[in-house]
Amino acid sequence: KLAQATREVAAGDLTHEIQSDSHDELGFLVQSFNEMTEALTSASEEAEHSRAQLQAQSEYFETVLGSLNAGVLTLDKNQKIVTANPAAEEILGMPAGFFADQSLSERAEMAPFLKPLAELILRQMQRGPAEWQREIRLQAHGQTLVLLVRGSRLAKEIIQAGGTVIIFDDVTMLNQAQREAAWAEVARRLAHEVKNPLTPIRLAAERLRMKLM
């Protein structure tokens, strides 16, 4: 019975339990086997629950990014673009999916007008402070595009090995006072809509990692 139950557990059936009234060494082994399968079942259920939580938080995060009018890019330490919301592509006049799974430098090679933006971000990532803000002008699609760009370094718990989140808005038509007010609104929306979901995402990931280990 123990050998058969072991094969069933190996095949993925974690609910199998062996009935035994023996109190000798074999009975202890059977009891230990049942405790093991119970622990495996509990860990599997916890892992599935954590996975579902992560999926829900990911969908919520994508919905939030999709609703923002400001462009948002998240990059890892190698400048590879991890996420890009639709507003980022719309503001820069690029097709949907343009930034998907590419580095910012590679995208700048495909669209040379992005080079000043890529160089600014790279420079700030290499030697800049944890948070920064710059205004930049791009010659895009035959016209001048003025962007208000802000970067913030991400903790290693959020993106493996760290990274940066870039937020930018088109302020071409705004005067200086309007620009400051617009950026304050962008910062408020970002803090409320983006920062809050990161904490449960990180906690769920840590919980899943602990259970699996």
QUIMO-V195057 format. One record per backbone hydrogen bond with DSSP energy under -1.0 kcal/mol. NH is the residue of the N-H (numbers start at 1). CO is the residue of the C=O. E is the energy in kcal/mol with one decimal. If there is no record, write none. Layout:
nh=NH co=CO e=E
nh=NH co=CO e=E
This chain:
nh=5 co=1 e=-2.5
nh=6 co=2 e=-2.2
nh=7 co=3 e=-1.8
nh=8 co=4 e=-2.0
nh=9 co=5 e=-2.4
nh=10 co=6 e=-2.4
nh=11 co=7 e=-1.4
nh=12 co=9 e=-1.5
nh=13 co=8 e=-2.5
nh=14 co=12 e=-1.1
nh=28 co=24 e=-2.2
nh=29 co=25 e=-2.0
nh=30 co=26 e=-2.5
nh=31 co=27 e=-2.5
nh=32 co=28 e=-2.4
nh=33 co=29 e=-2.3
nh=34 co=30 e=-2.4
nh=35 co=31 e=-2.2
nh=36 co=32 e=-2.2
nh=37 co=33 e=-2.4
nh=38 co=34 e=-2.1
nh=39 co=35 e=-2.3
nh=40 co=36 e=-2.6
nh=41 co=37 e=-2.4
nh=42 co=38 e=-2.3
nh=43 co=39 e=-2.6
nh=44 co=40 e=-2.4
nh=45 co=41 e=-2.3
nh=46 co=42 e=-2.3
nh=47 co=43 e=-2.5
nh=48 co=44 e=-2.3
nh=49 co=45 e=-2.4
nh=50 co=46 e=-2.6
nh=51 co=47 e=-2.5
nh=52 co=48 e=-2.3
nh=53 co=49 e=-2.1
nh=54 co=50 e=-2.6
nh=55 co=51 e=-2.4
nh=56 co=52 e=-2.3
nh=57 co=53 e=-2.6
nh=58 co=54 e=-2.6
nh=59 co=55 e=-2.3
nh=60 co=56 e=-2.2
nh=61 co=57 e=-2.7
nh=62 co=58 e=-2.4
nh=63 co=59 e=-2.1
nh=64 co=60 e=-2.5
nh=65 co=61 e=-2.5
nh=66 co=62 e=-2.2
nh=67 co=63 e=-1.2
nh=71 co=168 e=-2.9
nh=73 co=166 e=-2.7
nh=74 co=83 e=-2.1
nh=75 co=164 e=-3.0
nh=76 co=80 e=-2.2
nh=79 co=76 e=-1.9
nh=81 co=102 e=-3.2
nh=82 co=74 e=-3.2
nh=83 co=74 e=-1.2
nh=85 co=72 e=-1.9
nh=88 co=85 e=-1.1
nh=89 co=85 e=-1.1
nh=90 co=86 e=-2.4
nh=91 co=87 e=-2.9
nh=92 co=88 e=-1.6
nh=94 co=89 e=-3.0
nh=98 co=95 e=-1.7
nh=102 co=99 e=-1.3
nh=104 co=79 e=-2.0
nh=107 co=103 e=-1.9
nh=108 co=104 e=-2.0
nh=109 co=105 e=-1.5
nh=110 co=106 e=-1.4
nh=111 co=107 e=-2.0
nh=114 co=111 e=-2.5
nh=115 co=112 e=-1.9
nh=118 co=114 e=-2.7
nh=119 co=115 e=-3.0
nh=120 co=116 e=-2.1
nh=121 co=117 e=-2.4
nh=122 co=118 e=-2.6
nh=123 co=119 e=-2.5
nh=124 co=120 e=-2.3
nh=125 co=121 e=-2.4
nh=126 co=122 e=-2.0
nh=127 co=123 e=-2.0
nh=128 co=124 e=-1.6
nh=132 co=151 e=-2.2
nh=134 co=149 e=-3.1
nh=136 co=147 e=-2.5
nh=138 co=145 e=-3.0
nh=140 co=138 e=-1.2
nh=140 co=143 e=-2.1
nh=143 co=140 e=-1.5
nh=145 co=138 e=-3.6
nh=147 co=136 e=-3.1
nh=148 co=169 e=-2.3
nh=149 co=134 e=-3.4
nh=150 co=167 e=-2.8
nh=151 co=132 e=-2.0
nh=152 co=165 e=-1.9
nh=153 co=130 e=-2.7
nh=154 co=163 e=-2.8
nh=158 co=155 e=-1.5
nh=159 co=155 e=-1.5
nh=162 co=159 e=-2.6
nh=164 co=75 e=-2.4
nh=165 co=152 e=-2.6
nh=166 co=73 e=-3.9
nh=167 co=150 e=-2.8
nh=168 co=71 e=-2.3
nh=169 co=148 e=-1.5
nh=171 co=146 e=-2.3
nh=174 co=171 e=-1.4
nh=179 co=175 e=-2.5
nh=180 co=176 e=-2.2
nh=181 co=177 e=-2.0
nh=182 co=178 e=-2.7
nh=183 co=179 e=-2.6
nh=184 co=180 e=-2.1
nh=185 co=181 e=-1.8
nh=186 co=182 e=-2.2
nh=187 co=183 e=-2.8
nh=188 co=184 e=-2.2
nh=189 co=185 e=-2.6
nh=190 co=186 e=-2.6
nh=191 co=187 e=-2.6
nh=192 co=188 e=-2.1
nh=193 co=189 e=-3.1
nh=194 co=190 e=-2.4
nh=195 co=190 e=-1.6
nh=201 co=197 e=-1.7
nh=202 co=198 e=-2.6
nh=203 co=199 e=-2.7
nh=204 co=200 e=-2.6
nh=205 co=201 e=-2.2
nh=206 co=202 e=-2.6
nh=207 co=203 e=-2.3
nh=208 co=204 e=-2.5
nh=209 co=205 e=-2.6
nh=210 co=206 e=-2.4
nh=211 co=207 e=-2.3
nh=212 co=208 e=-2.4
nh=213 co=209 e=-2.2
